């Protein structure tokens, strides 16, 4: 993956987050994983997503949830909901900034 492709993927991810089709925590994990390839490892709009990823890494999101016991997931749901609210509050403005910066890459 090239630098431009990684930046485009960050823009797409930010768009999905802001559009409500991707959770802030799942999106943070994607953005954090792409930061080095995108050349944004110390970027002030990316670092909050690294923090979100780090603070929520024990919570099951994405396909891994299918491997969890439904009772265990139910017991964690309140914590997951609180973490998602925190991630939204902490990451929203940075997500909007990333979308604005990379909108031209996802529009093409």
C-alpha positions in Angstrom: 0.0 0.0 0.0 1.3 3.4 -0.9 1.3 6.5 1.2 -1.6 8.0 -0.9 -3.6 4.8 -0.7 -3.2 4.8 3.1 -4.3 8.4 3.3 -7.2 7.7 1.1 -8.2 4.8 3.4 -8.0 7.1 6.4 -10.3 9.5 4.7 -12.7 6.8 3.8 -12.6 5.5 7.4 -13.3 9.0 8.7 -16.2 9.4 6.4 -17.7 6.0 7.5 -17.3 7.0 11.2 -18.9 10.4 10.7 -21.7 8.8 8.6 -22.5 6.4 11.4 -21.7 3.2 9.6 -18.5 2.5 11.5 -18.0 2.9 15.2 -15.3 5.3 16.5 -13.5 2.4 18.2 -13.3 0.2 15.1 -12.4 3.3 13.0 -9.7 4.3 15.4 -8.2 0.8 15.1 -8.1 1.2 11.3 -6.7 4.7 11.4 -4.0 3.8 14.0 -2.9 0.8 11.9 -2.6 2.9 8.8 -0.7 5.9 10.4 2.8 4.7 9.5 2.1 3.8 5.9 0.3 7.1 5.5 3.2 9.1 6.9 1.1 10.4 9.8 2.7 8.7 12.8 3.0 12.0 14.8 0.0 13.8 13.3 -2.2 15.6 15.8 -5.4 14.4 14.2 -4.2 10.8 14.1 -2.7 10.5 17.6 -6.2 10.7 19.3 -7.1 7.6 17.4 -4.0 5.8 18.6 -5.1 6.7 22.1 -8.6 5.4 21.5 -7.2 2.2 20.1 -4.9 1.8 23.1 -7.5 2.5 25.7 -10.1 0.1 24.2 -7.9 -2.7 22.9 -9.4 -5.2 25.3 -12.9 -4.6 24.0 -14.2 -6.9 21.3 -15.1 -5.1 18.1 -15.5 -6.4 14.5 -15.3 -10.0 13.5 -13.7 -11.1 16.8 -17.1 -10.6 18.5 -18.3 -13.8 16.7 -15.8 -15.8 18.7 -17.0 -14.4 22.0 -19.6 -16.1 24.2 -22.9 -14.1 24.0 -23.2 -14.0 27.8 -19.7 -12.5 28.1 -20.6 -9.9 25.4 -23.8 -9.0 27.2 -21.9 -8.4 30.5 -19.4 -6.1 28.6 -22.0 -4.2 26.7 -22.4 -1.3 29.2 -18.6 -0.8 29.2 -18.5 -1.0 25.4 -21.2 1.6 25.2 -19.4 4.0 27.6 -16.2 3.5 25.7 -17.9 4.3 22.4 -19.4 7.5 23.8 -16.0 8.5 25.1 -14.3 7.7 21.8 -16.9 9.8 19.9 -16.4 12.8 22.2 -12.6 12.5 22.1 -12.3 11.8 18.4 -15.1 13.6 16.7 -13.3 16.9 15.8 -10.1 15.0 14.8 -12.2 12.7 12.6 -13.8 15.7 10.9 -10.4 17.2 10.3 -9.1 14.0 8.7 -12.1 13.8 6.4 -11.6 17.4 5.4 -7.9 16.9 4.7 -8.4 13.7 2.7 -11.7 14.4 1.0 -10.0 15.1 -2.3 -8.5 11.6 -2.2 -11.8 9.8 -1.6 -13.7 11.9 -4.2 -11.5 10.8 -7.1 
